[in-house]
């Protein structure tokens, strides 16, 4: 993220308001582009298709899209984590020749490992005509491939290309899905949405190949990182599962809906939580644009001087500078997120009226907004831990988040409607508090961590 962050920061340093708006807009798209596609497009399609299509077709399309985004994140988490690490190592060593081959190999690996599972799921669980099943599978793999190519985007520093592709693709996905809803039902809506995703994926993939103009070679070399960085791979799966596990459990709540096509969901809970997640996008944009870039400069100086055999006094001074930077960044992050959360809760009635949401979702939304705030702060902590190669600690925290979110969501579901959402909130709070204590301990003894704990030569 720091790569594109440096470019975007220059926009905000222009002496005009447009530069600031541009910088934060592009930053939000870089940080949460695919996520924004899901929420904005689904909301728009639901509103525009309400009077133009069969409600069962609209519900089937919405649920298949949610299933595809959730499953692709969890199943693809290990691959995206490993190729992110591998690409970072290539950039650090200033040898990105294997990058084009790695992209093709990662896409092939995604298809080879996930195709049997998705084909089996939709072939047996989905009770729909073959054309709907085929459209659902095609839709899934466009989403899965988009996660892969997104790994390369923040390193390209081409913010306008990224934002433009997402804007065009999102618009086409919405228009095509609505236009094809009445004549072709769920299959048409899935095909239209997939067409929009294609207009995002293929131009961005082409831009990656244009940036890394090398022959396809050493394509599968990144597989060695699965053994070397196995905590990263498992962590990618655990964290993404933690994000979705409360939705999966709530799909078995008494208020759930079972569609004729054989899929289940709880739309009230899903919609409330997805809207709650929107409240953390400004904080994510700030992280990409300002926090991570400033921290990264101090981080490079700290490690660079260690490699140049700096004195202990100099190392301690740089250590103190990093601590000050992290504390200042955390304060800014917390202030912005608190403001966004308060605004989201304050203006919730107007938003609910605009989107025609029901009053039952209001309580879930308010709880979800607070939970998302703690979730965002936990994400901040996790990224800091990853910078210092504390991958096993990060894995343990992600597993803790997954376990607590699953257990507490189940308990809140059993407690009844008034408690829906509190399981996610409690899990986010518990994980954040423990993560904060762990990060504080490791940062306070950072020289020891670097020279001993994270030093492979002394293990």
LUMMARVO-226798 format. One line per 10 residues: number of its first residue (from 1); their letters; for each residue x, y, z of C-alpha. Coordinates in steps of 0.02 Angstrom, whole numbers, padded with zeros to 5 digits. Example, Ala and Ser with C-alpha at 12.3 -4.5 7.8 and 13.67 -1.06 7.14 Angstrom:
REM residues 2
1 = AS = 00615/-00225/00390 ~ 00684/-00053/00357 $
This chain:
REM residues 459
1 = XXXXXXXXXX = 00000/00000/00000 ~ 00142/00120/00036 ~ 00191/00120/-00149 ~ 00032/00198/-00213 ~ 00016/00298/-00052 ~ 00169/00404/-00093 ~ 00094/00452/-00261 ~ -00075/00493/-00187 ~ 00003/00596/-00049 ~ 00072/00715/-00181 $
11 = XXXXXXXXXX = -00107/00753/-00233 ~ -00153/00810/-00058 ~ 00000/00922/-00051 ~ -00066/01028/-00193 ~ -00130/01196/-00136 ~ -00313/01162/-00178 ~ -00462/01068/-00110 ~ -00480/00962/-00267 ~ -00311/00884/-00238 ~ -00363/00829/-00063 $
21 = XXXXXXXXXX = -00526/00757/-00127 ~ -00436/00668/-00270 ~ -00307/00595/-00153 ~ -00432/00526/-00029 ~ -00548/00465/-00167 ~ -00412/00367/-00257 ~ -00348/00305/-00089 ~ -00519/00237/-00042 ~ -00531/00147/-00208 ~ -00356/00073/-00189 $
31 = XXXXXXXXXX = -00395/00013/-00012 ~ -00571/-00053/-00037 ~ -00612/-00057/-00223 ~ -00684/-00234/-00237 ~ -00776/-00210/-00073 ~ -00855/-00048/-00134 ~ -00908/-00138/-00292 ~ -01004/-00265/-00191 ~ -01096/-00144/-00079 ~ -01130/00000/-00199 $
41 = XXXXXXXXXX = -01176/-00110/-00346 ~ -01287/-00228/-00247 ~ -01377/-00082/-00165 ~ -01403/00004/-00332 ~ -01461/-00153/-00420 ~ -01583/-00197/-00281 ~ -01659/-00023/-00286 ~ -01669/-00012/-00476 ~ -01730/-00190/-00502 ~ -01866/-00187/-00368 $
51 = XXXXXXXXXX = -02004/-00147/-00494 ~ -01923/-00221/-00649 ~ -01890/-00402/-00606 ~ -01956/-00551/-00510 ~ -01911/-00529/-00326 ~ -01850/-00710/-00320 ~ -01728/-00675/-00462 ~ -01663/-00518/-00377 ~ -01643/-00612/-00212 ~ -01554/-00757/-00300 $
61 = XXXXXXXXXX = -01434/-00638/-00386 ~ -01396/-00544/-00225 ~ -01365/-00702/-00126 ~ -01255/-00786/-00258 ~ -01151/-00627/-00266 ~ -01131/-00625/-00077 ~ -01086/-00809/-00075 ~ -00957/-00783/-00213 ~ -00872/-00635/-00130 ~ -00866/-00723/00039 $
71 = XXXXXXXXXX = -00806/-00892/-00023 ~ -00677/-00817/-00142 ~ -00601/-00713/-00002 ~ -00584/-00861/00116 ~ -00526/-00989/-00012 ~ -00410/-00867/-00099 ~ -00338/-00791/00060 ~ -00184/-00904/00067 ~ -00138/-00870/-00114 ~ -00159/-00681/-00104 $
81 = XXXXXXXXXX = -00056/-00673/00056 ~ 00087/-00773/-00018 ~ 00095/-00682/-00184 ~ 00087/-00516/-00091 ~ 00239/-00566/00010 ~ 00329/-00635/-00143 ~ 00296/-00478/-00246 ~ 00357/-00371/-00100 ~ 00518/-00471/-00094 ~ 00541/-00449/-00282 $
91 = XXXXXXXXXX = 00518/-00262/-00269 ~ 00637/-00252/-00121 ~ 00772/-00345/-00217 ~ 00735/-00238/-00372 ~ 00706/-00391/-00480 ~ 00526/-00401/-00538 ~ 00557/-00511/-00689 ~ 00456/-00657/-00617 ~ 00303/-00544/-00586 ~ 00209/-00577/-00752 $
101 = XXXXXXXXXX = 00233/-00764/-00736 ~ 00180/-00761/-00554 ~ 00017/-00672/-00600 ~ -00025/-00805/-00729 ~ 00025/-00946/-00613 ~ -00076/-00874/-00468 ~ -00230/-00861/-00579 ~ -00204/-01041/-00636 ~ -00179/-01100/-00457 ~ -00338/-01011/-00405 $
111 = XXXXXXXXXX = -00437/-01097/-00541 ~ -00361/-01268/-00510 ~ -00388/-01268/-00322 ~ -00558/-01183/-00314 ~ -00647/-01244/-00471 ~ -00686/-01419/-00402 ~ -00757/-01347/-00239 ~ -00863/-01213/-00322 ~ -00925/-01329/-00459 ~ -00972/-01458/-00328 $
121 = XXXXXXXXXX = -01061/-01328/-00220 ~ -01164/-01250/-00358 ~ -01191/-01417/-00443 ~ -01267/-01498/-00290 ~ -01334/-01359/-00177 ~ -01400/-01233/-00303 ~ -01572/-01287/-00362 ~ -01579/-01188/-00523 ~ -01569/-01213/-00712 ~ -01396/-01256/-00783 $
131 = XXXXXXXXXX = -01378/-01082/-00859 ~ -01393/-01003/-00685 ~ -01265/-01124/-00614 ~ -01144/-01086/-00757 ~ -01170/-00898/-00732 ~ -01139/-00916/-00545 ~ -00976/-01011/-00574 ~ -00915/-00885/-00703 ~ -00959/-00743/-00585 ~ -00862/-00827/-00445 $
141 = XXXXXXXXXX = -00701/-00841/-00545 ~ -00706/-00661/-00604 ~ -00717/-00609/-00422 ~ -00578/-00730/-00371 ~ -00465/-00669/-00510 ~ -00499/-00489/-00461 ~ -00427/-00524/-00288 ~ -00268/-00590/-00370 ~ -00239/-00442/-00486 ~ -00279/-00321/-00345 $
151 = XXXXXXXXXX = -00117/-00377/-00260 ~ -00018/-00295/-00400 ~ -00118/-00134/-00411 ~ -00052/-00041/-00259 ~ 00126/-00070/-00319 ~ 00090/00008/-00489 ~ 00062/00185/-00424 ~ -00067/00209/-00563 ~ -00210/00276/-00458 ~ -00309/00349/-00603 $
161 = XXXXXXXXXX = -00306/00184/-00698 ~ -00365/00089/-00546 ~ -00504/00211/-00503 ~ -00559/00227/-00684 ~ -00571/00039/-00709 ~ -00674/00018/-00550 ~ -00789/00163/-00596 ~ -00822/00098/-00773 ~ -00842/-00082/-00718 ~ -00957/-00039/-00575 $
171 = XXXXXXXXXX = -01068/00067/-00688 ~ -01078/-00068/-00822 ~ -01113/-00203/-00692 ~ -01259/-00103/-00622 ~ -01335/-00052/-00789 ~ -01314/-00224/-00870 ~ -01384/-00317/-00720 ~ -01538/-00208/-00714 ~ -01564/-00215/-00903 ~ -01550/-00405/-00910 $
181 = XXXXXXXXXX = -01654/-00437/-00754 ~ -01828/-00440/-00832 ~ -01793/-00540/-00992 ~ -01667/-00665/-00921 ~ -01695/-00669/-00733 ~ -01556/-00716/-00614 ~ -01445/-00783/-00753 ~ -01454/-00617/-00845 ~ -01415/-00517/-00688 ~ -01264/-00627/-00650 $
191 = XXXXXXXXXX = -01205/-00613/-00830 ~ -01223/-00423/-00826 ~ -01128/-00409/-00663 ~ -00993/-00526/-00728 ~ -00974/-00417/-00883 ~ -00943/-00267/-00770 ~ -00813/-00365/-00671 ~ -00729/-00412/-00835 ~ -00710/-00227/-00877 ~ -00617/-00207/-00714 $
201 = XXXXXXXXXX = -00511/-00363/-00717 ~ -00446/-00368/-00896 ~ -00390/-00185/-00910 ~ -00304/-00195/-00742 ~ -00220/-00361/-00786 ~ -00163/-00283/-00950 ~ -00093/-00136/-00853 ~ 00007/-00255/-00743 ~ 00084/-00338/-00895 ~ 00120/-00167/-00971 $
211 = XXXXXXXXXX = 00209/-00114/-00812 ~ 00310/-00275/-00793 ~ 00372/-00297/-00971 ~ 00465/-00459/-00947 ~ 00455/-00632/-01020 ~ 00351/-00760/-00927 ~ 00480/-00854/-00825 ~ 00499/-00932/-00651 ~ 00310/-00932/-00642 ~ 00294/-01056/-00500 $
221 = XXXXXXXXXX = 00440/-00999/-00396 ~ 00322/-00914/-00272 ~ 00260/-01085/-00215 ~ 00415/-01099/-00107 ~ 00347/-00956/-00002 ~ 00203/-01068/00056 ~ 00328/-01171/00155 ~ 00432/-01024/00211 ~ 00286/-00912/00260 ~ 00152/-01039/00304 $
231 = XXXXXXXXXX = 00086/-00930/00448 ~ 00045/-00796/00318 ~ -00052/-00920/00211 ~ -00156/-00986/00356 ~ -00177/-00811/00423 ~ -00253/-00754/00258 ~ -00385/-00889/00268 ~ -00418/-00865/00455 ~ -00438/-00676/00444 ~ -00557/-00681/00296 $
241 = XXXXXXXXXX = -00656/-00820/00379 ~ -00666/-00713/00536 ~ -00744/-00572/00434 ~ -00879/-00686/00366 ~ -00911/-00812/00504 ~ -01040/-00705/00594 ~ -01141/-00689/00432 ~ -01132/-00876/00402 ~ -01193/-00913/00578 ~ -01332/-00784/00568 $
251 = XXXXXXXXXX = -01394/-00868/00409 ~ -01461/-01003/00527 ~ -01555/-00879/00638 ~ -01744/-00906/00656 ~ -01773/-00751/00547 ~ -01669/-00818/00403 ~ -01738/-00832/00227 ~ -01728/-00990/00121 ~ -01739/-00958/-00065 ~ -01819/-01082/-00187 $
261 = XXXXXXXXXX = -01646/-01108/-00264 ~ -01586/-01192/-00104 ~ -01479/-01053/-00031 ~ -01508/-00973/00139 ~ -01467/-00801/00209 ~ -01521/-00670/00333 ~ -01537/-00512/00224 ~ -01576/-00396/00369 ~ -01415/-00440/00459 ~ -01308/-00444/00301 $
271 = XXXXXXXXXX = -01367/-00274/00239 ~ -01347/-00193/00409 ~ -01169/-00258/00428 ~ -01116/-00215/00251 ~ -01177/-00037/00276 ~ -01086/-00030/00443 ~ -00924/-00077/00356 ~ -00939/00078/00247 ~ -00903/00183/00401 ~ -00721/00125/00404 $
281 = XXXXXXXXXX = -00679/00168/00224 ~ -00619/00346/00266 ~ -00501/00273/00396 ~ -00434/00147/00271 ~ -00407/00288/00146 ~ -00312/00387/00279 ~ -00206/00234/00316 ~ -00153/00214/00134 ~ -00132/00398/00102 ~ -00044/00460/00257 $
291 = XXXXXXXXXX = -00015/00340/00401 ~ 00070/00197/00312 ~ 00176/00309/00200 ~ 00243/00411/00346 ~ 00273/00256/00451 ~ 00357/00171/00303 ~ 00486/00310/00289 ~ 00536/00290/00471 ~ 00531/00101/00452 ~ 00653/00105/00305 $
301 = XXXXXXXXXX = 00770/00222/00398 ~ 00766/00111/00552 ~ 00811/-00048/00458 ~ 00928/00040/00338 ~ 01037/00107/00477 ~ 01040/-00062/00563 ~ 01105/-00138/00401 ~ 01237/-00002/00396 ~ 01292/-00052/00572 ~ 01223/00100/00664 $
311 = XXXXXXXXXX = 01272/00129/00845 ~ 01158/00074/00986 ~ 01116/00255/01026 ~ 01063/00284/00847 ~ 00957/00125/00846 ~ 00872/00181/01007 ~ 00838/00353/00934 ~ 00760/00277/00778 ~ 00661/00159/00889 ~ 00592/00307/00984 $
321 = XXXXXXXXXX = 00547/00394/00820 ~ 00450/00242/00760 ~ 00355/00232/00924 ~ 00310/00417/00912 ~ 00253/00395/00732 ~ 00144/00245/00774 ~ 00065/00334/00923 ~ 00027/00489/00820 ~ -00042/00384/00678 ~ -00149/00283/00798 $
331 = XXXXXXXXXX = -00218/00442/00873 ~ -00264/00513/00701 ~ -00339/00347/00650 ~ -00441/00337/00810 ~ -00505/00517/00798 ~ -00559/00496/00617 ~ -00640/00328/00646 ~ -00732/00390/00801 ~ -00800/00536/00700 ~ -00854/00425/00555 $
341 = XXXXXXXXXX = -00939/00302/00673 ~ -01030/00441/00764 ~ -01087/00518/00600 ~ -01146/00349/00535 ~ -01252/00319/00689 ~ -01317/00498/00693 ~ -01374/00499/00511 ~ -01432/00318/00508 ~ -01619/00360/00506 ~ -01599/00465/00348 $
351 = XXXXXXXXXX = -01494/00330/00264 ~ -01618/00194/00310 ~ -01761/00296/00241 ~ -01667/00330/00079 ~ -01624/00145/00054 ~ -01796/00083/00111 ~ -01722/-00022/00251 ~ -01830/-00082/00395 ~ -01820/-00026/00576 ~ -01764/-00199/00636 $
361 = XXXXXXXXXX = -01597/-00171/00550 ~ -01564/-00008/00641 ~ -01506/-00090/00802 ~ -01394/-00212/00708 ~ -01321/-00068/00608 ~ -01277/00037/00761 ~ -01193/-00111/00846 ~ -01107/-00156/00683 ~ -01036/00020/00662 ~ -00955/00011/00834 $
371 = XXXXXXXXXX = -00892/-00164/00800 ~ -00821/-00110/00631 ~ -00726/00031/00717 ~ -00638/-00092/00833 ~ -00614/-00208/00684 ~ -00527/-00069/00587 ~ -00413/-00032/00735 ~ -00371/-00217/00748 ~ -00328/-00214/00563 ~ -00210/-00069/00598 $
381 = XXXXXXXXXX = -00124/-00171/00734 ~ -00110/-00323/00621 ~ -00023/-00225/00484 ~ 00101/-00154/00608 ~ 00140/-00330/00671 ~ 00165/-00391/00493 ~ 00292/-00254/00458 ~ 00404/-00326/00593 ~ 00388/-00506/00532 ~ 00283/-00560/00681 $
391 = XXXXXXXXXX = 00182/-00675/00571 ~ 00146/-00809/00700 ~ 00077/-00682/00822 ~ -00031/-00611/00683 ~ -00094/-00785/00644 ~ -00137/-00817/00826 ~ -00234/-00654/00836 ~ -00329/-00693/00676 ~ -00375/-00865/00742 ~ -00431/-00783/00904 $
401 = XXXXXXXXXX = -00541/-00663/00803 ~ -00615/-00808/00706 ~ -00649/-00913/00861 ~ -00723/-00772/00966 ~ -00829/-00706/00823 ~ -00900/-00879/00791 ~ -00933/-00921/00973 ~ -01002/-00753/01027 ~ -01109/-00733/00871 ~ -01185/-00904/00905 $
411 = XXXXXXXXXX = -01224/-00851/01084 ~ -01299/-00686/01028 ~ -01406/-00777/00900 ~ -01472/-00893/01036 ~ -01507/-00742/01148 ~ -01631/-00670/01024 ~ -01659/-00525/00904 ~ -01611/-00388/01027 ~ -01434/-00460/01039 ~ -01400/-00482/00853 $
421 = XXXXXXXXXX = -01233/-00402/00809 ~ -01166/-00399/00986 ~ -01065/-00558/00954 ~ -00967/-00472/00816 ~ -00944/-00316/00923 ~ -00881/-00415/01073 ~ -00762/-00517/00965 ~ -00690/-00360/00885 ~ -00666/-00278/01056 ~ -00583/-00431/01133 $
431 = XXXXXXXXXX = -00466/-00457/00986 ~ -00420/-00273/00977 ~ -00380/-00262/01163 ~ -00271/-00418/01159 ~ -00191/-00362/00995 ~ -00152/-00191/01071 ~ -00069/-00270/01222 ~ 00034/-00386/01113 ~ 00088/-00249/00993 ~ 00134/-00134/01137 $
441 = XXXXXXXXXX = 00244/-00269/01213 ~ 00332/-00306/01049 ~ 00358/-00123/01003 ~ 00432/-00080/01171 ~ 00565/-00214/01145 ~ 00584/-00188/00958 ~ 00775/-00201/00951 ~ 00763/-00371/01038 ~ 00626/-00425/00917 ~ 00730/-00378/00766 $
451 = XXXXXXXXX = 00898/-00446/00823 ~ 00832/-00603/00909 ~ 00648/-00647/00886 ~ 00637/-00608/00699 ~ 00816/-00655/00657 ~ 00821/-00823/00564 ~ 01006/-00844/00600 ~ 00977/-00865/00788 ~ 00828/-00982/00778 $
